[in-house]
Amino acid sequence: MSTAPAPPPSGTGQNASGTQGITQNGNSEPKPVNWESEIQLVSSLAKLQELENKIHELRQFVPAGLLEPLIPISSSQKATPDKPIAESPSILRNELDHAVRDRLASIEQFQSLWRGPELKPVWAHTEARLKEGSGQLLQPTGIWERDYGTLLEELTKAEKTNEDEKVREEEEAERTKVLSAEGGWTAVIEKFTQRGLPGVRVINGQNQTSLAIALAKAGLVVLVEGVKDPDSDVISEWLVSSKVSPGRAPMKMEEAVIDCLNSRPRKWDLAFLLDMIASYGDIKQTPCTKCNRLTNNAARLPTTRRLQTIQPPIESESKDRVFTFDALHTNCA
């Protein structure tokens, strides 16, 4: 272990009693930092630890790297196919210039990281803590006592596990509520039909647990069939396929749409599926959310659908939730 780097001089110090630091974004607006969060503290320590490791790397890398072109000359036994002896002074000069440029680029990259927006609030918080402690080191031993990079990975993994479990519990509660609602999945279809979406038509299927959605503008007919739980009559999943005329192979666009629909989350949720299918209704007119182009370099339409992070609010308790999606090319997703 080695001594941790001290923060650079700056005028960005803040009151240590506060729980917020300052991070600069593209508009130089302050972004709050929660210094009461364990994962925030560990993340900051991991950044400082990584920074110190880079300092030690540069101490070895810069002087040794500058002399690399001279090594084969000083000792012919150290010459290799990758590092041959320079055949002329001009070649040696070019190699020395190249080595200097590489080392300068490494130093500039390090300086950018040191002064970057991610570390600004860390330096400010560290400086404030040092002032509060009259210059006493935050770690009395002066060395790193933990591998904060590994600790951060463990905390991040645990946090994600907790978040996934919370999402699963919320989804299970929602699923139970939907399945116990009056009218069941047939009521879901009726409400979807009543919305009267332009160019979207619901067609009854060949059996009680199947239906088809015709998207007139897209020229697609999507077949939907419910799969019942083997232990009950409850439909546990809705499978999707495309309706293709006899003798015609499905188009690549149709295959991509069906693949995306079948890889969706919430496979039990018919309302979610119907909204997702409806989002393809104007596929030939809707550009990609990311690149803002209708077709990509391969002349493909945006066939991927991603649930928007922020969903529109439900207008009233009598209204059902409507899911909205972003349109993306496969290479933009």
Secondary structure as UniProt FT lines:
FT   TURN            16..17
FT   TURN            26..27
FT   TURN            35..36
FT   HELIX           38..67
FT   HELIX           68..70
FT   HELIX           71..74
FT   HELIX           76..78
FT   HELIX           89..114
FT   TURN            117..119
FT   HELIX           120..132
FT   TURN            133..135
FT   TURN            140..141
FT   HELIX           148..179
FT   TURN            182..183
FT   HELIX           184..194
FT   TURN            198..199
FT   STRAND          200..204
FT   TURN            208..209
FT   STRAND          210..215
FT   TURN            216..219
FT   STRAND          220..228
FT   TURN            230..231
FT   STRAND          235..242
FT   TURN            246..247
FT   HELIX           252..262
FT   TURN            267..268
FT   HELIX           270..278
FT   TURN            279..285
FT   TURN            289..291
FT   TURN            297..298
FT   STRAND          304..307
FT   TURN            317..318
FT   STRAND          325..328
FT   TURN            330..332
//
